[in-house]
C-alpha cells in the first residue's frame, strides 16, 4: 500500500497544481477585465461628446488590458453614453475572449469569453463648452 501511495502522490500533487494554476488564471483575468471596464467608464465619463467618450473608452480598455498582460483573442468595448448630459451616466461593457492556449494540458479549453460592465456618473456641475464665462483680465 505504501508503494502505491508513494507512486501516486506526485501525480496527484501535479494535478492539484495544474487545477490551481488554471483557476488562478481565470480569476486573475476576470479581475483585470473588471478593472479595465472601470477605467474605461471613468475615461468616457470625463469626455465632452459621445464620440470622444466612445473613443476614450476603447483606447483606455485596450491599454489597461495590454498593460495587465491579458491576452484577448477578440476584444469588444460597448459604450452607452446617454447623450453625455450632466447628471447622466456612462456605461461601458468590455468583452474579451481570454486565451488559455498556454495552459492546454489535460483538455482545458483554449478560450473563455469574459465580460465586465462598469457605470460612471457624468459630473452634474461640468460645463458643456470648455470655457468659463466671466473672469478678469
Steps between C-alpha positions, in 0.01 A plus 500: 500500500783741583656443158176590319461818704862593438454457124159672479573801725717695251234466228226617734710799607568587134127480424418726794763755394370496143140558613612782730693670218203483260258633763742779594536609137122517456448698820789733422368567148152574640640747756714678241208518257282653772772757569531582130123557478512740795794690351327521161173624654685767698693614192175520301315690772743793498474558124274769348335315208372150437749441218802594711361301794471188286854545366638563850330188636638286217858622534497491881367143511754384242789665684387373842476140380831508315682651799344232722630229260152368419500348152164529326429305184221750433419816694179699485427822687137615496434850631157645583537873559139615532581828324771599751264727689608621846355272767467210256706184494744331268496121480787300352495125439833336420486148353811296444566149377783417741761269352597203716704350216816455704307300763372238256601199706227250591238647267457855631309704240714748308272801552235620740278801435496738797327835532475779754280808519568824685282809539636845583307823557549804281583798721188706577687829520721469194494756223384396156752722320849494645509875571400680818299815452585819676825551679753773500792593286 
